[in-house]
């Protein structure tokens, strides 16, 4: 299903309302006149945004006053996170409310914005919101080298990315396909640039890297989810498609992060190694969200497949990373050349290892969220069960879903299908048939 930006946006309104009563107390402790002015304008902008989100007052993208109010609102959401002095005292509980604002953009507590999306001004509001938020974030990231500032600005990127896949109450995309592609291309380009620079930056820019990957992931997932709902007529009428060069560049960067640990991880302390695994997991999720076995010269399915093919006793990938890679393979579009037999065998292998680990639940996996990840895997397999690429895959998936359902109910799951998994694997070792570079040899 597509992401519902309505609930995301309504969270902003609710947080804004909460801060409205506390803001003067927070800012009275600040010495920065700029921050006070920023917050004062935000309060005015928040009132306007609240009226637009309710669906009762139309937003007019040609009206300077409306654009200024939206800019004031977005400027505080982004630039307001960059002031060091507002966090000087740990006794100020309101500081945490401000610090948490970017993350709260992604949490939903209501349906306010859905009313706006169903109104005629909904698409204009969404498109202008995305452009304004991204402009504000890009401006600060371009001018500041401060790690604190860059981290907090980058934290808004996933929330902006969610706008790409926003849906109305009936599940249809808010934006028409042309506008959605425009929003999508800008988001992907911005995140790709940040990922590229952060990956090679000195000093490292790990916070920006993490959140830029998340912003890209949300954009990919949202676009793909809603594209499936488009009519053939809409698709044929699209004159400017998604930027294939940017997509390819993004996925190549994600593939390197997923498979090639950067130099600094050599000999790094355990906590830094764990920090890199967070980045690597997001890179795997970007590849999974691409939804396509091959994009230009990049083959996301082969990267995910190579990760899953590793011997679990020698691999340093965590179980949650393997789950995301398996979900990615199971969710790929079935395109010409995609070796679904090999993909299904690797997914089956991972599920078998997942369930075996669950039955032991030792060490670091004593408190692992097995039920949550079992539900995610179970959902990802529905497409293969409903429209199986082959009878063999159908049989394997049915048994796997039965075991995962049992695990979700905290019953004892049974899934020992080594022979069936091996038979599928032996049908061919190239993830893209005829492409030797995608070969994943047995063992």
C-alpha positions in Angstrom: 0.0 0.0 0.0 1.1 3.6 -0.6 2.2 5.8 2.2 -0.5 8.2 3.5 1.1 11.6 3.8 -2.2 12.8 5.2 -1.5 11.2 8.5 2.1 12.4 8.3 1.1 15.9 7.8 -1.5 15.9 10.5 1.2 14.9 12.9 3.0 18.1 12.0 -0.2 20.0 12.9 -0.6 18.3 16.2 3.0 18.8 17.2 2.7 22.4 16.1 -0.4 22.9 18.2 1.4 21.4 21.2 4.4 23.7 20.6 2.1 26.6 20.2 1.4 26.8 23.9 4.9 26.0 24.9 6.9 27.9 22.3 7.2 31.2 24.2 8.5 29.4 27.3 11.2 27.6 25.2 12.3 30.5 23.2 12.3 32.9 26.2 15.5 31.1 27.3 17.2 31.6 23.9 19.6 34.4 23.1 19.1 34.2 19.3 16.8 36.9 17.8 16.9 34.9 14.5 15.4 31.9 16.2 12.7 34.0 17.9 11.8 35.5 14.6 11.8 32.1 12.9 9.4 30.7 15.5 7.1 33.7 15.4 6.7 33.3 11.6 6.2 29.5 12.1 3.3 30.1 14.4 1.5 32.2 11.7 2.4 29.6 9.0 1.2 26.8 11.2 -2.2 28.3 11.5 -2.5 28.6 7.7 -1.3 25.1 7.1 -3.8 23.8 9.7 -6.7 25.4 7.8 -5.5 24.0 4.5 -5.1 20.5 5.9 -8.6 20.5 7.4 -9.8 20.8 3.8 -12.0 23.8 4.6 -9.8 26.6 3.3 -8.3 26.2 -0.2 -4.6 26.5 -0.8 -3.7 28.7 -3.8 -0.2 28.0 -5.2 -0.4 31.3 -7.3 -1.0 33.4 -4.2 2.1 35.0 -2.6 0.6 35.1 0.8 -0.1 31.4 0.8 3.4 30.6 -0.5 5.0 32.8 2.2 3.0 31.1 4.9 3.9 27.7 3.8 7.6 28.8 3.5 7.5 30.1 7.1 6.1 26.8 8.3 8.6 24.7 6.4 11.6 26.9 7.3 11.1 26.2 11.0 10.6 22.5 10.5 14.0 22.5 8.8 16.1 25.4 9.9 14.7 25.5 13.4 16.5 22.2 14.1 19.9 23.8 13.6 20.3 26.1 16.6 22.7 24.7 19.2 21.7 27.1 21.9 18.1 25.8 22.2 19.5 22.6 23.7 21.8 24.0 26.3 19.8 22.8 29.3 18.8 19.2 29.9 16.2 20.4 32.4 14.2 22.0 29.7 11.7 19.3 28.7 10.5 21.4 25.8 13.8 21.1 24.1 13.1 17.5 23.4 9.8 18.4 21.8 11.7 20.5 19.3 14.5 18.0 18.8 12.0 15.3 18.1 10.0 17.3 15.5 11.6 15.8 12.4 11.0 12.3 13.6 7.4 13.1 14.6 6.8 14.2 11.0 6.7 10.5 10.1 4.2 9.4 12.8 0.5 9.6 12.3 -2.1 10.3 14.9 -5.1 11.3 12.7 -6.6 11.7 9.3 -6.7 15.5 9.0 -4.7 15.9 5.8 -6.8 13.2 4.0 -9.6 15.7 3.9 -7.3 18.2 2.1 -6.2 15.5 -0.4 -9.8 14.8 -1.3 -10.4 18.5 -1.9 -9.5 20.2 -5.2 -6.5 22.0 -3.6 -4.9 18.8 -2.2 -2.5 18.0 -5.1 -1.3 21.6 -5.2 -0.7 21.7 -1.5 1.2 18.4 -1.5 3.4 19.4 -4.5 4.2 22.8 -3.1 4.8 21.4 0.4 7.4 18.9 -1.0 9.1 21.5 -3.1 9.3 24.1 -0.3 10.5 21.6 2.4 13.2 20.2 0.0 14.3 23.7 -1.0 14.7 24.6 2.7 16.6 21.4 3.5 18.9 21.7 0.4 19.7 25.3 1.2 20.9 24.6 4.8 22.8 21.5 3.8 24.6 23.4 1.0 25.7 26.2 3.3 26.6 24.4 6.6 29.5 22.1 7.4 28.4 21.8 11.0 27.7 18.1 11.8 24.9 18.9 14.3 23.2 21.1 11.8 23.5 18.6 8.9 22.3 15.7 11.0 19.1 17.5 12.1 18.4 18.8 8.6 18.9 15.3 7.2 16.3 13.9 9.6 13.5 15.6 7.7 14.4 13.8 4.4 12.4 10.6 5.1 9.3 12.7 5.9 9.7 14.6 2.6 10.2 11.3 0.8 6.8 10.0 2.1 5.1 12.8 0.1 6.0 10.9 -3.1 3.6 8.1 -2.4 0.8 10.0 -0.7 -2.7 8.5 -1.3 -6.3 9.7 -0.9 -8.9 8.0 1.2 -9.7 5.7 -1.7 -6.1 4.6 -2.0 -5.4 6.4 -5.2 -2.3 8.6 -5.6 -2.9 12.3 -4.7 -0.7 13.6 -7.5 -1.2 13.0 -11.1 1.6 10.9 -12.7 3.4 13.8 -14.3 3.6 15.8 -11.0 4.5 12.7 -9.0 7.4 12.0 -11.3 8.6 15.6 -10.9 8.5 15.3 -7.1 10.1 11.8 -7.2 13.0 12.9 -9.5 13.8 15.9 -7.3 13.8 13.8 -4.1 15.9 11.0 -5.7 18.4 13.6 -7.0 18.8 15.4 -3.7 19.2 12.1 -1.7 21.7 10.7 -4.3 23.9 13.8 -4.1 23.9 13.6 -0.3 24.6 9.9 -0.2 27.5 10.3 -2.6 29.1 13.2 -0.7 28.5 11.7 2.7 30.0 8.3 1.6 33.3 9.9 0.7 33.2 12.8 3.1 36.0 13.8 5.4 35.1 14.0 8.2 32.5 11.3 7.8 28.8 12.5 7.6 27.2 9.3 8.9 24.0 11.0 10.1 23.3 12.6 6.7 24.1 9.3 5.0 21.6 7.4 7.1 18.7 9.8 6.7 19.4 10.4 3.0 19.2 6.6 2.4 15.9 6.6 4.3 14.6 9.5 2.3 15.5 7.7 -0.9 13.9 4.5 0.3 10.6 6.2 1.1 10.5 7.9 -2.3 11.2 4.6 -4.2 8.7 2.6 -2.2 6.0 5.3 -2.4 6.4 5.8 -6.2 6.4 2.0 -6.9 3.4 1.4 -4.7 1.3 4.0 -6.4 2.6 3.4 -9.9 1.0 -0.1 -9.8 -2.4 1.7 -9.4 -2.0 3.8 -12.6 -4.1 3.1 -15.6 -2.5 2.2 -19.0 -3.7 5.6 -20.3 -1.9 7.5 -17.6 1.3 5.6 -18.2 1.2 6.1 -22.0 0.6 9.9 -21.5 3.7 10.3 -19.4 6.2 12.3 -21.4 8.9 12.8 -18.8 9.7 9.5 -17.1 11.6 8.9 -13.9 15.3 10.0 -14.2 16.9 6.6 -15.0 20.4 8.0 -14.7 19.8 9.2 -11.1 18.0 5.9 -10.2 21.0 3.9 -11.5 23.5 6.1 -9.6 21.5 5.9 -6.4 21.2 2.1 -6.6 24.9 1.7 -7.4 25.8 3.7 -4.3 23.4 1.7 -2.2 24.8 -1.6 -3.6 28.4 -0.5 -2.6 27.3 0.3 0.9 25.4 -3.0 1.2 28.3 -5.2 0.0 31.6 -3.2 0.5 32.3 -1.9 4.0 34.1 1.4 3.9 37.8 1.6 4.8 37.1 3.1 8.2 35.3 0.0 9.5 38.6 -1.9 9.5 39.6 -2.2 13.2 36.8 0.2 14.2 35.3 -0.2 17.8 32.3 -2.5 18.2 29.9 0.5 18.6 31.1 2.0 15.3 30.7 -1.3 13.5 27.2 -1.5 14.8 26.6 2.1 13.6 27.7 1.1 10.1 25.3 -1.9 10.1 22.5 0.6 10.6 23.6 2.4 7.4 24.1 -0.9 5.6 20.6 -2.0 6.5 19.2 1.2 5.0 21.2 0.6 1.9 19.7 -2.9 1.6 16.2 -1.4 2.1 16.9 1.1 -0.8 17.8 -1.8 -3.1 14.7 -3.7 -1.9 12.4 -0.7 -2.4 13.6 -0.3 -6.1 11.2 -3.1 -7.0 13.1 -4.0 -10.2 15.5 -6.8 -10.7 17.8 -4.7 -12.9 18.0 -0.9 -13.4 20.4 0.0 -16.2 23.7 -1.6 -15.4 22.9 -2.0 -11.7 21.3 -5.3 -10.6 19.7 -4.8 -7.1 18.4 -8.4 -7.2 21.9 -9.8 -7.6 23.2 -7.7 -4.7 20.4 -8.9 -2.4 20.9 -12.5 -3.7 24.6 -12.5 -2.9 23.9 -11.3 0.6 21.4 -14.1 1.2 23.6 -16.7 -0.3 26.3 -16.3 2.3 27.0 -19.0 4.8 25.2 -17.8 8.0 28.0 -19.1 10.2 30.5 -16.8 8.4 28.3 -13.9 7.5 28.4 -10.7 9.6 25.0 -9.5 8.3 22.4 -9.3 11.0 19.1 -11.2 10.8 17.1 -8.1 10.3 19.3 -7.2 7.3 18.7 -10.6 5.8 15.0 -10.3 6.3 15.0 -7.0 4.4 17.0 -8.5 1.6 14.6 -11.5 1.4 11.6 -9.1 1.3 13.3 -7.2 -1.5 13.7 -10.3 -3.7 10.2 -11.5 -3.1 8.8 -8.1 -4.0 10.7 -7.6 -7.3 8.6 -7.1 -10.4 8.7 -10.3 -12.5 10.4 -9.0 -15.5 12.0 -10.8 -18.5 15.2 -12.6 -17.4 14.5 -12.4 -13.7 15.4 -15.8 -12.3 12.5 -16.2 -9.8 13.6 -19.8 -9.2 16.9 -18.7 -7.8 15.3 -15.8 -5.9 12.8 -18.1 -4.3 15.5 -20.6 -3.3 17.4 -17.8 -1.6 14.3 -16.5 0.1 13.4 -20.0 1.2 16.9 -20.6 2.6 16.7 -17.3 4.6 13.3 -18.2 6.0 14.6 -21.6 7.0 17.5 -20.0 8.8 15.2 -17.4 10.4 12.9 -20.1 11.8 15.9 -22.2 13.1 17.2 -19.1 14.9 13.8 -18.5 16.4 13.6 -22.0 17.9 17.0 -21.4 19.6 16.5 -17.7 20.6 20.0 -17.5 22.2 22.5 -14.7 22.7 21.8 -11.6 20.7 18.6 -13.1 19.4 17.0 -13.7 22.9 15.0 -10.5 22.5 14.9 -10.2 18.7 11.4 -9.2 17.3 10.8 -12.4 15.5 7.0 -12.0 15.4 7.3 -8.6 13.7 9.7 -9.8 11.1 7.7 -13.0 10.5 4.7 -10.8 9.7 6.7 -8.7 7.2 8.1 -11.8 5.5 4.6 -13.4 5.4 3.1 -10.3 3.7 5.9 -10.1 1.2 5.2 -13.7 0.1 1.5 -13.1 -0.7 2.3 -12.0 -4.3 4.2 -15.2 -5.1 1.4 -17.3 -3.6 -1.4 -15.5 -5.4 0.5 -15.5 -8.8 3.2 -18.1 -8.5 5.9 -18.0 -11.1 6.0 -21.8 -11.0 4.2 -24.7 -9.2 7.5 -25.4 -7.3 7.6 -21.9 -6.0 3.9 -22.1 -5.1 4.5 -25.2 -3.0 7.5 -23.7 -1.2 5.8 -20.4 -0.5 2.6 -22.1 0.9 4.7 -24.1 3.4 6.8 -21.0 4.3 3.7 -18.9 4.9 2.2 -21.6 7.1 5.4 -21.7 9.2 5.5 -17.9 9.4 1.9 -17.7 10.4 2.5 -20.3 13.2 5.4 -18.2 14.4 3.2 -15.0 14.4 0.9 -16.9 16.7 3.8 -17.9 18.8 3.2 -21.6 18.0 6.1 -23.9 17.1 6.9 -23.4 13.4 8.0 -26.2 11.1 9.9 -25.5 7.9 12.6 -27.9 6.7 12.6 -27.6 2.9 16.3 -28.0 2.1 15.7 -30.4 -0.8 13.0 -28.2 -2.4 15.2 -25.1 -2.0 18.2 -26.8 -3.6 16.1 -28.0 -6.6 15.0 -24.5 -7.3 18.6 -23.2 -7.0 19.9 -25.8 -9.4 17.7 -24.5 -12.2 20.2 -21.7 -12.8 22.7 -19.6 -10.9 22.3 -16.3 -12.8 19.9 -13.9 -11.1 19.4 -12.3 -14.6 19.4 -15.1 -17.1 22.2 -14.8 -19.6 24.1 -12.2 -17.5 27.2 -13.9 -16.1 28.0 -11.0 -13.9 24.8 -11.8 -11.8 25.8 -15.4 -11.2 25.5 -16.6 -7.6 27.3 -20.0 -7.5 26.2 -22.7 -5.1 27.9 -22.7 -1.7 
